[in-house]
Amino acid sequence: MRTLRVYISEPLTNGRNTAQEVLVDKLAKLCEQKGLEHYVPHEHSDPKEHALLPAEVVYKLDTSEISKSDLLLAYVGLPSLGVGGEIEYARSQGVEVIAVHEKGAKVSRFALGSPAVVEVVVLDTLQAPENLVGAALDHWLERKQAQQDARVAPSVLTNGAIASKLQEHDLRIVDPQGKDIWRFGQDGKFEELECGQLDAHGYEIRAGDLYSWRAGGWVNLKENLYYDVRPGDSVVIRTYERLGLPRNVVGTVHSLAHLTLEGWSHTSTTIHPGWGDGGRDPSPLCVEIHNVGPSLLRICYKDRFCRILLFEARDEATIPAPCYTKVTGRFEQGVKERQRKLDRKRQRLTWMGVGGLAALFLGLVGVFFLVDWAAAIGTLAAVSLAVFLAWVFSERSRFGGKKHVSGTPTD
């Protein structure tokens, strides 16, 4: 367990009396005895000793030190805007507070009622804080050690934990319009809008749209309804759901057993802690799927095709997760380039076909005038029909869907 740090807060602006000086010195020694690092503001930003420090520098210094601390040990026996502000700032940073004051002191109920205050120590005299404050520090250390022990290894989130995090908006799973995919029922219980995706140990995700490597373009599944993946082919599926993960939750993507038996396989995918800007900007996932079976595999709009497992890590990631556009930037650029090449190729083939038909037509016109007009017309009709059927077959076999692949994905 790393060394824990304590910020010792006390009133400074109106001066320090002798009893307060004794108390703070003894609190600092108590922290040393408990193996705790400590920071005492008067040693760095005392209004008399460091009077030249600008107010904004004092604020930045103190708030920075609180952010780096695990506990705020605050003497609240005297009115102080600074101590009150430090307690509130500690709350905003998730730093716990132990408040200390002597009997008979008039202490603000607002300060003592802060959710950050985990214990209030009332002393008979400021001269002897060791026993009571020492016991409070021991209780706090035991609780911190228990929390550390409980977070030694990552744990998979089951359905109850996932539902709880969704309700608290700690975890976000939304549709493409950014709307939550759950609600409270009439009985006050959590329920899904699309039933059955939340299972005992994960969440099944659905297909939003699809990129075909073979076709060289996006398949708008919402309009096309389906796409047939041929044996040996791979596609990239962008999920219908958008996800936002807190910085202490990691995700992995796994195949569904019944689809694996049909021939589906996918490249291993992980979801960064803090994906989707920590929940502020939920983003889709891109999952590559392969058909390793002997038959066509059909994927339809909103088909469930994978399951995400979520793991709660023992601490928060300090490196921000990459944004969706950064992860997919090179892929999207390659998609546009491949689409341009495919369009140019199709244009060349179209003009070659038009030129070939024109030459054939002129040849048959010559045959009509020189030999037999009926044979010429019949041959022209047969060739035109053959070219049309060949085009239809090639397009359908290329794209495997009802309609052509385009460069525009599903909204």
C-alpha positions as CSV (number, residue, x, y, z in Angstrom):
1,M,0.0,0.0,0.0
2,R,1.4,3.4,-1.0
3,T,2.2,6.0,1.7
4,L,-1.0,8.0,2.4
5,R,-0.9,11.8,2.7
6,V,-2.7,14.2,5.1
7,Y,-3.4,17.9,4.6
8,I,-3.6,19.6,8.0
9,S,-6.1,22.5,7.7
10,E,-6.3,25.4,10.3
11,P,-7.4,29.1,10.4
12,L,-4.5,31.4,9.5
13,T,-5.8,34.8,8.4
14,N,-6.5,36.2,11.9
15,G,-3.4,34.7,13.4
16,R,-2.6,31.5,15.3
17,N,-3.0,31.4,19.1
18,T,-0.8,29.2,21.3
19,A,-3.3,26.4,21.8
20,Q,-3.8,26.1,18.0
21,E,-0.1,26.0,17.4
22,V,0.3,23.2,19.9
23,L,-2.6,21.3,18.4
24,V,-1.2,21.5,14.8
25,D,2.3,20.5,15.9
26,K,0.9,17.4,17.7
27,L,-1.3,16.5,14.8
28,A,1.8,16.6,12.5
29,K,3.7,14.4,14.9
30,L,0.7,12.0,15.1
31,C,0.8,11.7,11.3
32,E,4.6,10.9,11.4
33,Q,4.0,8.2,14.0
34,K,1.3,6.6,11.9
35,G,3.6,6.6,8.8
36,L,1.6,9.3,7.0
37,E,3.0,12.1,4.9
38,H,1.6,15.5,5.9
39,Y,1.4,19.0,4.6
40,V,1.0,22.0,6.9
41,P,-0.1,25.2,5.1
42,H,1.4,27.7,7.6
43,E,4.9,26.4,6.7
44,H,4.4,27.5,3.1
45,S,1.8,30.2,2.8
46,D,1.4,31.9,6.3
47,P,-0.2,35.3,5.9
48,K,2.6,36.9,8.0
49,E,5.7,34.8,7.1
50,H,4.7,34.7,3.4
51,A,2.8,38.0,3.1
52,L,4.2,38.7,-0.5
53,L,2.5,35.6,-2.0
54,P,-0.4,36.7,-4.2
55,A,-3.9,35.4,-3.3
56,E,-4.2,33.4,-6.5
57,V,-0.8,31.7,-5.8
58,V,-2.0,30.7,-2.3
59,Y,-5.2,29.3,-3.7
60,K,-3.4,27.2,-6.4
61,L,-0.9,26.0,-3.9
62,D,-3.4,24.9,-1.3
63,T,-5.9,23.3,-3.7
64,S,-3.0,21.5,-5.5
65,E,-1.8,20.0,-2.2
66,I,-5.4,19.0,-1.2
67,S,-5.8,17.2,-4.6
68,K,-2.6,15.2,-3.9
69,S,-3.8,14.2,-0.4
70,D,-5.9,11.3,0.9
71,L,-7.2,13.0,4.0
72,L,-7.9,16.5,5.2
73,L,-7.4,16.8,9.0
74,A,-9.2,20.1,9.8
75,Y,-9.3,22.2,13.0
76,V,-12.7,23.8,12.9
77,G,-12.9,25.3,16.4
78,L,-12.5,28.8,15.1
79,P,-14.6,30.5,12.3
80,S,-12.5,30.5,9.0
81,L,-13.5,31.0,5.4
82,G,-10.3,29.3,4.3
83,V,-10.9,26.1,6.3
84,G,-14.5,25.9,5.1
85,G,-13.3,26.4,1.5
86,E,-10.7,23.7,1.9
87,I,-13.3,21.2,3.3
88,E,-15.6,21.9,0.3
89,Y,-12.7,21.6,-2.2
90,A,-11.7,18.3,-0.5
91,R,-15.3,17.0,-1.1
92,S,-15.1,18.0,-4.8
93,Q,-11.8,16.0,-5.1
94,G,-13.0,12.9,-3.3
95,V,-10.7,13.6,-0.3
96,E,-12.1,12.5,3.1
97,V,-12.2,14.9,6.1
98,I,-11.7,14.4,9.8
99,A,-12.9,17.5,11.7
100,V,-11.4,18.4,15.1
101,H,-12.6,20.9,17.6
102,E,-12.6,21.5,21.4
103,K,-15.7,21.2,23.6
104,G,-17.8,24.3,23.7
105,A,-16.6,25.6,20.3
106,K,-19.4,26.9,18.0
107,V,-18.8,25.1,14.7
108,S,-20.7,25.7,11.5
109,R,-23.3,22.9,10.9
110,F,-22.7,23.4,7.2
111,A,-19.1,22.4,7.5
112,L,-19.8,19.4,9.8
113,G,-22.6,18.3,7.5
114,S,-20.3,18.0,4.4
115,P,-20.4,14.5,2.9
116,A,-16.6,14.5,2.9
117,V,-16.5,14.6,6.8
118,V,-16.2,11.0,7.9
119,E,-15.6,11.7,11.6
120,V,-15.8,14.5,14.0
121,V,-13.4,14.5,17.0
122,V,-14.4,16.6,20.0
123,L,-11.4,17.2,22.4
124,D,-11.6,18.1,26.1
125,T,-8.5,20.3,25.5
126,L,-6.4,21.2,22.5
127,Q,-3.3,20.3,24.5
128,A,-4.0,16.6,24.4
129,P,-5.3,15.4,21.0
130,E,-3.2,12.2,20.8
131,N,-5.7,9.6,22.0
132,L,-8.9,10.7,20.3
133,V,-7.3,11.9,17.1
134,G,-5.0,8.9,17.0
135,A,-8.0,6.6,17.3
136,A,-9.8,8.4,14.5
137,L,-6.7,8.1,12.3
138,D,-6.5,4.4,13.1
139,H,-10.1,3.9,12.1
140,W,-9.5,5.8,8.9
141,L,-6.4,3.7,8.1
142,E,-8.2,0.5,8.7
143,R,-11.0,1.5,6.3
144,K,-8.5,2.6,3.7
145,Q,-6.6,-0.7,4.0
146,A,-9.9,-2.7,3.7
147,Q,-10.8,-0.7,0.5
148,Q,-7.3,-1.4,-0.9
149,D,-7.6,-5.1,-0.1
150,A,-11.0,-5.2,-1.8
151,R,-9.6,-3.6,-4.9
152,V,-6.4,-5.8,-5.3
153,A,-7.7,-7.5,-8.4
154,P,-10.1,-6.4,-11.1
155,S,-13.6,-7.8,-10.8
156,V,-16.1,-8.5,-13.5
157,L,-19.4,-6.5,-13.3
158,T,-22.5,-8.7,-13.1
159,N,-25.9,-7.5,-14.2
160,G,-26.8,-5.9,-10.8
161,A,-23.5,-3.8,-10.8
162,I,-24.0,-2.8,-14.4
163,A,-27.6,-1.7,-13.8
164,S,-26.5,0.3,-10.7
165,K,-23.7,2.1,-12.7
166,L,-26.2,2.8,-15.5
167,Q,-28.7,4.3,-13.0
168,E,-26.0,6.5,-11.4
169,H,-24.7,7.5,-14.9
170,D,-21.3,6.3,-13.9
171,L,-21.5,4.0,-16.9
172,R,-23.3,5.1,-20.1
173,I,-24.8,2.9,-22.8
174,V,-27.0,5.0,-25.2
175,D,-28.5,4.8,-28.7
176,P,-27.1,6.8,-31.6
177,Q,-29.2,9.8,-30.6
178,G,-27.6,9.8,-27.1
179,K,-30.7,8.5,-25.3
180,D,-30.3,6.0,-22.4
181,I,-31.3,2.5,-23.2
182,W,-32.9,1.9,-19.8
183,R,-35.6,3.4,-17.6
184,F,-37.3,3.0,-14.2
185,G,-40.4,0.9,-14.4
186,Q,-43.7,1.6,-12.5
187,D,-42.4,-0.4,-9.6
188,G,-39.3,1.7,-9.4
189,K,-37.1,-1.2,-10.7
190,F,-34.5,-0.9,-13.5
191,E,-35.7,-2.2,-16.9
192,E,-34.3,-2.2,-20.4
193,L,-35.9,-0.5,-23.4
194,E,-34.6,-3.3,-25.6
195,C,-35.2,-6.4,-23.5
196,G,-32.7,-9.1,-23.0
197,Q,-29.4,-7.4,-23.8
198,L,-28.3,-7.2,-20.2
199,D,-27.4,-10.7,-19.1
200,A,-25.8,-12.2,-15.9
201,H,-22.2,-11.1,-16.7
202,G,-22.3,-8.6,-19.6
203,Y,-24.2,-6.7,-22.2
204,E,-24.9,-7.9,-25.7
205,I,-24.3,-5.2,-28.4
206,R,-26.0,-4.8,-31.7
207,A,-25.0,-4.0,-35.3
208,G,-25.5,-0.4,-36.4
209,D,-23.7,-0.3,-39.8
210,L,-21.0,-2.3,-41.5
211,Y,-18.0,-1.8,-43.7
212,S,-17.2,-4.5,-46.3
213,W,-13.6,-4.9,-47.3
214,R,-14.7,-6.9,-50.4
215,A,-17.2,-4.3,-51.6
216,G,-15.0,-1.4,-50.6
217,G,-17.8,0.6,-49.0
218,W,-20.2,1.1,-46.1
219,V,-23.4,-0.9,-45.9
220,N,-26.2,1.2,-44.5
221,L,-27.9,-1.7,-42.7
222,K,-30.9,0.5,-41.6
223,E,-31.8,1.0,-45.3
224,N,-30.4,-2.2,-46.8
225,L,-31.9,-4.4,-44.0
226,Y,-29.1,-7.0,-44.2
227,Y,-25.7,-8.0,-45.6
228,D,-24.5,-11.5,-46.5
229,V,-20.9,-12.2,-45.5
230,R,-19.4,-14.8,-47.8
231,P,-17.1,-17.6,-46.5
232,G,-13.6,-16.3,-45.9
233,D,-14.6,-12.6,-45.9
234,S,-14.2,-10.0,-43.2
235,V,-16.3,-7.0,-42.3
236,V,-16.1,-4.2,-39.7
237,I,-19.3,-3.7,-37.7
238,R,-19.9,-0.4,-36.0
239,T,-22.1,-0.9,-33.0
240,Y,-25.6,0.6,-32.6
241,E,-24.9,1.3,-29.0
242,R,-22.6,4.1,-27.9
243,L,-20.6,3.5,-24.7
244,G,-19.1,5.8,-22.0
245,L,-16.9,4.1,-19.4
246,P,-15.5,5.6,-16.2
247,R,-11.8,5.6,-15.7
248,N,-11.8,2.6,-13.4
249,V,-13.8,0.3,-15.8
250,V,-12.2,-1.7,-18.6
251,G,-14.2,-3.5,-21.3
252,T,-13.5,-6.5,-23.5
253,V,-15.6,-7.8,-26.5
254,H,-16.4,-11.5,-26.8
255,S,-18.2,-13.7,-29.4
256,L,-21.7,-15.1,-28.7
257,A,-21.6,-18.9,-28.5
258,H,-24.5,-19.6,-30.9
259,L,-23.0,-17.4,-33.6
260,T,-19.5,-18.9,-33.2
261,L,-21.1,-22.3,-34.0
262,E,-22.4,-20.9,-37.2
263,G,-19.0,-19.6,-38.3
264,W,-18.7,-16.2,-36.8
265,S,-15.3,-15.1,-35.4
266,H,-13.9,-11.8,-34.4
267,T,-10.6,-10.0,-33.8
268,S,-10.0,-9.4,-30.0
269,T,-11.2,-5.9,-29.0
270,T,-10.7,-4.0,-25.8
271,I,-12.4,-0.9,-24.5
272,H,-10.2,1.7,-22.9
273,P,-11.0,2.9,-19.4
274,G,-12.6,6.3,-19.8
275,W,-13.8,5.5,-23.3
276,G,-16.3,8.0,-24.6
277,D,-14.7,10.8,-22.6
278,G,-15.6,9.1,-19.3
279,G,-19.3,9.1,-20.2
280,R,-19.6,12.7,-21.4
281,D,-19.4,11.7,-25.1
282,P,-20.4,8.0,-25.5
283,S,-18.9,6.5,-28.6
284,P,-19.5,3.4,-30.7
285,L,-17.2,0.5,-31.1
286,C,-15.7,-0.9,-34.3
287,V,-15.5,-4.7,-34.3
288,E,-14.0,-6.8,-37.1
289,I,-15.9,-10.0,-37.8
290,H,-14.8,-12.9,-40.0
291,N,-16.8,-15.7,-41.6
292,V,-14.8,-18.8,-41.0
293,G,-17.6,-21.2,-41.9
294,P,-18.7,-22.8,-45.2
295,S,-21.9,-20.8,-45.7
296,L,-23.2,-17.2,-46.2
297,L,-23.7,-15.5,-42.9
298,R,-26.3,-12.7,-42.8
299,I,-26.1,-9.7,-40.5
300,C,-29.1,-7.5,-40.1
301,Y,-29.7,-4.1,-38.6
302,K,-29.8,-4.2,-34.7
303,D,-28.7,-7.9,-34.7
304,R,-26.9,-8.8,-31.5
305,F,-23.4,-10.1,-32.6
306,C,-21.1,-9.7,-29.6
307,R,-21.1,-9.4,-25.8
308,I,-19.0,-6.8,-23.8
309,L,-17.7,-7.8,-20.4
310,L,-16.9,-4.9,-18.0
311,F,-14.2,-5.1,-15.3
312,E,-13.8,-2.7,-12.4
313,A,-10.1,-2.0,-11.9
314,R,-8.4,-1.4,-8.6
315,D,-7.7,2.3,-9.4
316,E,-8.4,4.8,-12.1
317,A,-6.4,5.1,-15.3
318,T,-4.3,8.3,-15.3
319,I,-3.8,8.2,-19.1
320,P,-6.9,9.5,-20.9
321,A,-8.6,7.1,-23.4
322,P,-8.2,8.1,-27.0
323,C,-11.3,9.6,-28.7
324,Y,-13.3,7.6,-31.3
325,T,-12.2,9.8,-34.2
326,K,-8.5,9.3,-33.3
327,V,-8.9,5.5,-33.1
328,T,-10.8,5.3,-36.4
329,G,-9.1,8.2,-38.2
330,R,-6.7,6.2,-40.3
331,F,-9.4,3.6,-41.1
332,E,-11.8,6.3,-42.2
333,Q,-9.1,7.9,-44.3
334,G,-8.4,4.5,-45.9
335,V,-12.2,4.0,-46.5
336,K,-12.4,7.2,-48.4
337,E,-9.4,6.4,-50.5
338,R,-10.6,2.9,-51.4
339,Q,-14.0,4.3,-52.2
340,R,-12.4,6.9,-54.6
341,K,-10.4,4.1,-56.3
342,L,-13.5,1.9,-56.6
343,D,-15.5,4.7,-58.1
344,R,-12.8,5.5,-60.7
345,K,-12.6,1.8,-61.6
346,R,-16.4,1.6,-62.0
347,Q,-16.3,4.7,-64.2
348,R,-13.7,3.2,-66.5
349,L,-15.5,-0.1,-66.7
350,T,-18.8,1.8,-67.5
351,W,-17.2,3.8,-70.3
352,M,-15.5,0.7,-71.7
353,G,-18.9,-1.1,-71.6
354,V,-20.6,1.8,-73.3
355,G,-17.9,2.0,-75.9
356,G,-18.1,-1.8,-76.5
357,L,-21.9,-1.7,-76.9
358,A,-21.6,1.3,-79.3
359,A,-19.0,-0.6,-81.5
360,L,-21.3,-3.6,-81.4
361,F,-24.3,-1.6,-82.4
362,L,-22.4,0.0,-85.3
363,G,-21.2,-3.4,-86.4
364,L,-24.7,-4.8,-86.3
365,V,-26.1,-1.8,-88.2
366,G,-23.6,-2.7,-90.9
367,V,-24.8,-6.3,-90.9
368,F,-28.4,-5.0,-91.2
369,F,-27.6,-3.1,-94.3
370,L,-25.3,-5.7,-95.9
371,V,-26.8,-9.1,-94.8
372,D,-29.9,-9.6,-92.7
373,W,-31.7,-6.9,-90.5
374,A,-33.7,-9.5,-88.5
375,A,-30.6,-11.4,-87.5
376,A,-28.9,-8.1,-86.5
377,I,-31.8,-7.0,-84.3
378,G,-32.0,-10.4,-82.6
379,T,-28.3,-10.5,-82.0
380,L,-28.3,-7.0,-80.5
381,A,-31.2,-7.9,-78.2
382,A,-29.5,-11.1,-77.0
383,V,-26.1,-9.3,-76.3
384,S,-27.9,-6.5,-74.4
385,L,-29.8,-8.9,-72.2
386,A,-26.6,-10.9,-71.5
387,V,-24.7,-7.7,-70.5
388,F,-27.6,-6.6,-68.2
389,L,-27.8,-10.0,-66.5
390,A,-24.0,-10.1,-66.0
391,W,-24.1,-6.7,-64.4
392,V,-26.9,-7.6,-62.0
393,F,-25.2,-10.9,-61.0
394,S,-21.8,-9.2,-60.5
395,E,-23.3,-6.4,-58.4
396,R,-25.3,-8.7,-56.1
397,S,-22.4,-11.2,-55.7
398,R,-20.1,-8.3,-55.0
399,F,-22.2,-6.6,-52.3
400,G,-24.3,-9.6,-50.9
401,G,-27.2,-7.3,-50.1
402,K,-30.4,-5.9,-51.4
403,K,-28.9,-2.6,-52.5
404,H,-25.5,-1.2,-53.5
405,V,-22.9,-0.4,-51.0
406,S,-22.3,3.4,-50.7
407,G,-19.7,5.6,-49.0
408,T,-22.3,6.8,-46.5
409,P,-22.7,4.9,-43.1
410,T,-25.8,4.7,-41.1
411,D,-26.6,7.8,-39.1
